[in-house]
Amino acid sequence: MTVRGVLKTLSPLFACIGLLCVWQIASLRLDTESFPTALESIKAIPSILGDKGSLLNILDSIRRMAIGLVLAVMFAIPLGLLMGRIKAVAAFFNPLMMIIYPVPKAALMPIIMLWMGVGDVSKILVIFLGVSLPIIYHAFQGSKAVEEKMLWSGAAMGMSAPMRMLRIVLPAALPEILTGCRTGLVLALITMITSEMIARQSGAGNILFNSLDMAQYDTVFAMILIIGAMGIIFDAAFEKLRLSLVRWSQPRDDMPLSFT
Amino acid sequence: MQVVSLRSDAHAESEPLSGRKPASAMIEIDHVSQRFQTSGKQSHLALSDINLTIEDGAFVSILGPSGCGKSTLLYIVGGFVQPTDGVAKVKGKAITGPGPDRGPVFQEFALFPWKNVLGNVMYGMRQQGMKKAEAETRGRKLLEMVGLKGYENFYPKELSGGMKQRVAIARTLAYDPAVLLMDEPFGALDAHTRTRLQNDLLDIWDTQRKTVLFVTHSVEEAVYLSDKVIVMSRSPGSIKEIVDIDLPRPRKRADLLLDARFQKYIVDIEKMIDDGKDHL
C-alpha cells in the first residue's frame, strides 16, 4: 500500500484522535464539573464494562435493537419490493408512508408505553417503526428501477412471477436495499437509546440518564463514548458485509476492457 | 434460398382457400392489432391488422421507422405484450405468455448484473432444471462459440457493449429456444462491433438453423442477414411490403457490398420507406 493509501485508511482514526484532543483542551479550559476531560471519561469506560449489571444492560439494548432491526428487515424488504412491482400495492401504501415518514417515531413512545407497558415490546416496536420506513423506501426504489427487459428475460426462461420476484427483483434491488439497511441500522441505534431514555427501566440509555441524575459526569461521557463506538463498529461491520454482497455492482479497478 | 413463406392479406388472397396451415409454420400472426391508451381518452393504434406466417428455420427481419410497432410485434410473439385483437401462434398454439421456446435478445442486453458471465449463461438452463455440472459444460461451450472463452468469471459491468451482447446471445441460446427474438440487438453498438456480431450471428444461425425474428431500422443489416425483409410503415403500424432476399448463403460481407443485387435490394427498400414519407 502506498503512503497515501495508508493515510486514507487511517484517516477516521486521525479524526477520532483530533476530536478527543479538542475535547480534552476545551474541558481543561472550561474546567467545570459537568464537563469531564476526555481522559477521565475514557478511564471510566473499563469500570462500566467491567460491571456485570451495566454490561447486561448494554447487551439487553443490543438484543432489543437486533430484534427490532431483524423484524423490520423481514417486513420492510418484501413490502418495498411488492410496492415497486405492483401498482395497486404502491398506490395503497405510498400515501400511508408519506404521512408516517416525517413523524418522529420516539414521539409515539408515550402512547405505546401506555398501551404496552415499559418493557421490551414497546421498545422493540418503536425501533421496528423507526427502521422500517427507510428500508421500505429503498426497497421500493430499487424494485421499481429493475429493468423490465431483465424480467422478460427471466419470464422467457420459464420463471413464474413469484420466482422472478425472489430471483431477479431481489438481487437486482439488493444494492439499494442494503443502502436502506445501513440507514436503518444507525436509526435502530438512535431509536434504541431514545426509547430507553423515555421508558427508563434498563439498557444503555438508562445507564446514561441514571448517571446524569446522580451527577456522575465521567460515567455520562463514558457512556456516550461507548454508544458512539457501538454505532461506529456496527456501521463498519455492516459496510463490510454490504460490500461483500454487492461486489458485482462496484466497478473493478482494472477497467476498462476493450474488446468486441 | 426459399425457406420462408410469408403472407400479408394481399398475398393470402391468391392462395387456395383451405384451413390447412403450412406444415412447418413456426410463427403465425393472425389479424393482430395493438392499441395503446395514451393520456386521457386518446388511444394510439400501434399495429393494425397484421397477418404473417414465418416458417421454421427462417431468418426474417422486420424493418421500419421508429414508432411503426416493429418491436411491439416482436413482444407480442414473445408473449410479453398481449395483442388487443387477433391471435399470435407458435407451432400452432396460441401465445398466452413468455416461454422457453421463444428466446429474446434485447438492445439493452438485460443481463443479470449480480451473476458473472458463466452464471448468466447457466441461468436459463438451471431454471429448466438442468444439473449444475451439465449446465456449466454447456455454458462454457456456448461462451467459446460466441468468442468469450476466458471471460467466464467477469461481471457484466466489466464488459464492453459488444461483449455484453455476446453473453446475452449465449444466455438465450443456452436454453435452446426454437425461435430467437432479436430486438435491435446491435443497435447500441459501434459500426465495427456491429459488423463482427452480424457475421458471428450468421455463423451461429448457419449451424443451429433456429427461426430468427430480427427487428432493426438498418436496411443494410436487414438485407445482409435475412431471407425475408418485412417493411413496415407507421400510423398505424402495418406491413407495407415483404421482400424476398434471394442472395446465396453463406454470405460474405465483402462480396455482398460489391454485389449489384445486394445494392439493389437496399435501394429498393429505402425507396419503399421513403414513399411512405416515414422518414419524417
Contacts between the chains, C-beta under 8 A, distances in Angstrom:
chain1	res1	chain2	res2	distance
A	147	B	108	6.6
A	147	B	110	5.8
A	149	B	104	7.7
A	149	B	106	4.6
A	149	B	108	5.3
A	149	B	110	3.8
A	150	B	110	4.6
A	150	B	111	7.8
A	150	B	112	6.7
A	152	B	78	7.0
A	152	B	80	5.0
A	152	B	98	6.5
A	152	B	104	6.2
A	152	B	106	7.7
A	152	B	110	7.2
A	153	B	104	6.3
A	153	B	106	7.5
A	153	B	110	5.0
A	153	B	171	7.6
A	153	B	172	7.9
A	154	B	127	7.8
A	155	B	79	7.7
A	155	B	80	7.2
A	155	B	97	7.1
A	155	B	98	3.9
A	156	B	78	6.8
A	156	B	98	4.6
A	156	B	99	6.9
A	156	B	100	6.4
A	156	B	102	6.4
A	156	B	103	5.8
A	156	B	104	5.4
A	156	B	124	7.9
A	156	B	172	7.7
A	156	B	177	7.5
A	157	B	100	6.0
A	157	B	123	6.7
A	157	B	124	4.0
A	157	B	127	4.4
A	157	B	128	7.2
A	157	B	175	6.0
A	158	B	99	6.6
A	158	B	100	4.8
A	158	B	124	8.0
A	158	B	127	5.6
A	158	B	128	6.3
A	158	B	175	8.0
A	159	B	127	5.7
A	168	B	112	7.1
A	171	B	112	7.4
A	171	B	114	4.5
A	172	B	112	7.5
A	172	B	113	7.1
A	172	B	114	7.0
A	174	B	114	7.0
A	246	B	114	7.6
A	248	B	113	5.8
A	248	B	114	4.8
A	248	B	115	7.7
A	248	B	116	7.7
A	248	B	155	4.8
A	248	B	156	8.0
A	248	B	157	6.8
A	249	B	113	6.5
A	249	B	114	7.5
A	249	B	157	7.0
A	251	B	157	6.4
A	252	B	155	7.7
A	252	B	157	7.7
A	252	B	158	5.7
A	255	B	158	6.4
A	256	B	160	7.5
A	257	B	154	7.7
A	257	B	158	6.1
A	257	B	159	6.3
A	257	B	160	5.9
A	257	B	163	7.2
A	258	B	160	6.0
A	259	B	160	6.2
A	259	B	162	7.6
A	259	B	163	6.3
A	260	B	160	6.5
A	260	B	162	3.6
A	260	B	163	7.0
A	260	B	189	7.7
A	260	B	192	6.8
A	260	B	193	3.9
A	260	B	196	5.4
A	260	B	197	7.4
